[in-house]
Amino acid sequence: MLLATLIGVAAASSLGMWQLDRAAQKRALQQALDERSTLPPLRADELARTEEAARQQHYRAVHLQGRWLPRHTVFLDNRQMEGRPGFFVVTPLVPEGTSQAVIVQRGWVPRDLADRTRLPSIVTPSGDVAVDGRIAPPPARLYEFAPAASGVIRQNIDLAGYAAEIGMPLAPLSVMQAGSSGDDGLSRHWPLPAVDIHKHYGYAFQWFAMSALMAGLYVWFRLVRPRLRRAA
């Protein structure tokens, strides 16, 4: 019984410490995000070319000038904004003076509930454009029941495969376009990155409480209660 109690207390305490460590990591991430939000916008020639460098730029402001590649626009299915189902509209942008394109998450549009294959009309300006936004990881991958699609409507984007489609290299990141809905009809109420520090503190408290409970039950039933019986 003592061995089982010690193992349980050690395991629960270790999980509590792990949750505190996760909270510390996310607290550092939140601090980094806050610091990056105050930095000046990145230019096209400052964009990362490796995944490691891209992680250091996530959520920084960015200002790009270039031209869209509208024929490579992709509608990512099963994406929600403010609780509504629809598409994320993704179009590659070729910034001026660079040899790599950048995928831009331009915004969200609702899906036609009567015909899910019917695509909304998206206005994509021709010529040189200016795009403001923030650096983000590539669009989050959702589970796919079927093999990866390559049409206009698809579930996910694979950067390597998409780069082959458009015929030029892609930056290992994406840009979430900022600004209110304009003539393009896209919504851009992007959620802030969820850090959830307090969630880990709550889990840590539960594990430490379980550890204390196991220790307390052992002391009560194996030490205190037998003595009280003998004294009676």
C-alpha positions as CSV (number, residue, x, y, z in Angstrom):
1,M,0.0,0.0,0.0
2,L,2.9,2.4,0.8
3,L,4.6,1.6,-2.5
4,A,1.4,2.2,-4.5
5,T,0.8,5.5,-2.6
6,L,4.3,6.7,-3.3
7,I,4.0,5.8,-7.0
8,G,0.7,7.6,-7.3
9,V,1.9,10.7,-5.4
10,A,5.0,10.9,-7.5
11,A,3.1,10.4,-10.8
12,A,0.5,13.1,-9.9
13,S,3.2,15.5,-8.7
14,S,5.2,15.0,-11.9
15,L,2.1,15.7,-14.1
16,G,1.5,18.9,-12.0
17,M,5.0,20.0,-12.6
18,W,4.7,19.3,-16.3
19,Q,1.6,21.5,-16.4
20,L,3.5,24.3,-14.6
21,D,6.3,23.9,-17.2
22,R,3.8,24.2,-20.0
23,A,2.3,27.3,-18.4
24,A,5.8,28.8,-18.3
25,Q,6.4,28.0,-21.9
26,K,3.1,29.7,-23.0
27,R,3.8,32.7,-20.7
28,A,7.1,33.1,-22.6
29,L,5.2,32.7,-25.9
30,Q,2.7,35.4,-24.8
31,Q,5.5,37.7,-23.9
32,A,7.2,37.1,-27.3
33,L,3.9,37.8,-29.1
34,D,3.4,41.0,-27.2
35,E,6.9,42.2,-28.0
36,R,6.5,41.2,-31.7
37,S,3.3,43.2,-32.0
38,T,5.2,46.4,-31.2
39,L,7.9,45.9,-33.8
40,P,7.8,47.7,-37.2
41,P,6.3,45.8,-40.1
42,L,8.5,43.4,-42.0
43,R,9.3,44.0,-45.6
44,A,9.4,41.4,-48.3
45,D,13.2,41.1,-48.3
46,E,13.1,40.4,-44.6
47,L,10.8,37.4,-44.8
48,A,12.1,34.1,-43.5
49,R,13.4,31.5,-45.9
50,T,13.5,28.6,-43.4
51,E,10.9,27.1,-41.0
52,E,13.1,28.0,-37.9
53,A,13.5,31.6,-39.0
54,A,9.7,31.8,-39.8
55,R,8.8,30.7,-36.2
56,Q,10.7,33.8,-35.0
57,Q,8.5,36.0,-37.2
58,H,5.1,34.6,-36.4
59,Y,2.5,37.3,-35.6
60,R,4.7,40.2,-36.6
61,A,3.2,42.9,-38.7
62,V,4.1,42.8,-42.4
63,H,3.7,45.2,-45.3
64,L,4.0,43.7,-48.8
65,Q,3.8,45.1,-52.3
66,G,3.5,42.9,-55.2
67,R,1.0,41.1,-57.6
68,W,-1.5,38.4,-57.0
69,L,-1.6,35.1,-58.8
70,P,-5.4,34.9,-58.9
71,R,-5.6,31.7,-61.0
72,H,-4.0,29.8,-58.1
73,T,-6.6,31.0,-55.6
74,V,-7.7,28.1,-53.3
75,F,-10.8,27.9,-51.1
76,L,-10.1,25.9,-47.9
77,D,-13.2,24.1,-46.9
78,N,-14.7,23.6,-43.4
79,R,-13.2,26.7,-42.0
80,Q,-15.2,28.8,-39.5
81,M,-15.2,32.4,-38.5
82,E,-17.3,33.7,-35.6
83,G,-19.0,30.2,-35.5
84,R,-20.1,30.2,-39.2
85,P,-19.0,27.5,-41.7
86,G,-17.3,28.6,-44.9
87,F,-14.0,29.0,-46.8
88,F,-10.7,30.6,-46.1
89,V,-9.6,32.2,-49.3
90,V,-5.9,31.8,-50.0
91,T,-4.1,33.5,-52.9
92,P,-0.3,33.5,-53.5
93,L,1.3,36.9,-53.7
94,V,4.6,37.6,-55.5
95,P,6.3,40.5,-53.6
96,E,8.4,43.0,-55.6
97,G,12.1,42.2,-55.9
98,T,11.8,38.6,-54.5
99,S,12.2,35.2,-55.9
100,Q,9.6,33.5,-53.7
101,A,5.8,33.8,-53.4
102,V,3.9,34.1,-50.2
103,I,0.5,32.5,-49.5
104,V,-1.9,35.1,-48.2
105,Q,-5.0,34.1,-46.1
106,R,-7.1,36.9,-47.6
107,G,-10.2,36.3,-45.5
108,W,-13.3,34.2,-45.1
109,V,-16.5,33.8,-47.1
110,P,-19.6,31.8,-46.2
111,R,-20.4,28.6,-48.0
112,D,-23.5,28.1,-50.1
113,L,-25.6,25.8,-48.0
114,A,-27.7,24.6,-51.0
115,D,-24.6,23.8,-53.2
116,R,-21.3,23.5,-51.4
117,T,-19.4,23.4,-54.7
118,R,-20.7,26.9,-55.7
119,L,-18.0,29.4,-55.2
120,P,-18.6,33.0,-54.3
121,S,-17.2,35.7,-56.6
122,I,-14.0,37.1,-55.2
123,V,-12.5,40.4,-56.5
124,T,-8.8,40.1,-57.0
125,P,-7.1,43.4,-58.1
126,S,-4.7,43.2,-61.0
127,G,-1.4,44.9,-61.1
128,D,0.6,46.0,-58.1
129,V,-1.1,45.9,-54.8
130,A,-0.2,46.6,-51.2
131,V,-1.1,44.0,-48.5
132,D,-0.9,44.6,-44.8
133,G,-1.3,41.8,-42.3
134,R,0.6,39.7,-39.8
135,I,2.9,36.7,-40.2
136,A,1.3,33.4,-39.3
137,P,2.0,29.7,-39.7
138,P,0.6,28.1,-42.9
139,P,-3.1,27.4,-42.7
140,A,-3.9,24.8,-40.0
141,R,-4.3,21.3,-41.3
142,L,-7.7,19.6,-40.8
143,Y,-8.3,15.8,-40.9
144,E,-9.0,14.5,-44.4
145,F,-11.1,11.5,-45.0
146,A,-10.1,11.3,-48.7
147,P,-6.7,11.7,-50.3
148,A,-5.4,15.3,-50.6
149,A,-7.3,17.2,-53.2
150,S,-5.7,19.5,-55.7
151,G,-8.7,21.5,-57.0
152,V,-10.0,25.0,-56.2
153,I,-11.8,23.6,-53.2
154,R,-9.6,21.6,-50.9
155,Q,-9.3,20.8,-47.2
156,N,-5.6,21.6,-46.7
157,I,-2.6,23.1,-48.4
158,D,0.7,21.4,-48.6
159,L,3.4,24.0,-49.2
160,A,5.7,21.8,-51.2
161,G,2.9,20.6,-53.4
162,Y,1.4,24.0,-53.8
163,A,4.8,25.5,-54.7
164,A,5.0,22.9,-57.5
165,E,1.5,23.9,-58.7
166,I,2.3,27.6,-59.0
167,G,5.8,27.0,-60.4
168,M,7.9,28.9,-57.9
169,P,9.1,28.5,-54.3
170,L,7.0,29.6,-51.3
171,A,8.0,31.2,-48.1
172,P,7.6,28.8,-45.1
173,L,4.8,30.9,-43.6
174,S,1.6,32.7,-44.5
175,V,0.2,36.2,-44.2
176,M,-3.2,36.8,-42.6
177,Q,-4.4,39.9,-44.4
178,A,-5.6,42.7,-42.2
179,G,-8.3,45.3,-42.7
180,S,-12.0,45.5,-42.7
181,S,-14.2,43.9,-45.4
182,G,-14.0,45.9,-48.5
183,D,-15.1,45.5,-52.1
184,D,-13.7,41.9,-52.1
185,G,-16.5,40.8,-49.7
186,L,-14.1,39.0,-47.4
187,S,-14.4,38.9,-43.6
188,R,-11.1,39.3,-41.7
189,H,-12.1,38.9,-38.0
190,W,-9.1,36.7,-37.4
191,P,-9.0,35.3,-33.8
192,L,-5.9,36.0,-31.7
193,P,-3.6,33.1,-31.0
194,A,-4.8,31.2,-28.0
195,V,-2.2,30.8,-25.3
196,D,-4.5,29.5,-22.5
197,I,-2.0,29.9,-19.7
198,H,-4.6,29.7,-16.9
199,K,-5.8,26.3,-18.3
200,H,-2.5,24.8,-17.4
201,Y,-2.5,26.3,-13.9
202,G,-5.9,24.7,-13.4
203,Y,-4.7,21.3,-14.5
204,A,-1.6,21.6,-12.3
205,F,-3.9,22.4,-9.3
206,Q,-5.9,19.3,-10.0
207,W,-2.9,17.0,-10.2
208,F,-1.3,18.5,-7.0
209,A,-4.7,18.1,-5.2
210,M,-4.9,14.5,-6.3
211,S,-1.4,13.9,-5.0
212,A,-2.2,15.5,-1.7
213,L,-5.4,13.5,-1.5
214,M,-3.6,10.2,-2.0
215,A,-1.0,11.1,0.6
216,G,-3.7,12.2,3.0
217,L,-5.8,9.1,2.6
218,Y,-2.8,6.9,3.3
219,V,-1.9,8.8,6.4
220,W,-5.5,8.7,7.7
221,F,-6.2,5.0,7.0
222,R,-2.8,3.6,7.7
223,L,-1.5,5.7,10.5
224,V,-4.0,8.0,12.2
225,R,-7.1,5.8,12.2
226,P,-5.3,2.7,13.6
227,R,-3.9,4.7,16.5
228,L,-7.4,6.2,17.3
229,R,-8.8,2.7,17.4
230,R,-6.1,1.5,19.7
231,A,-6.6,4.5,22.0
232,A,-10.3,3.8,22.1
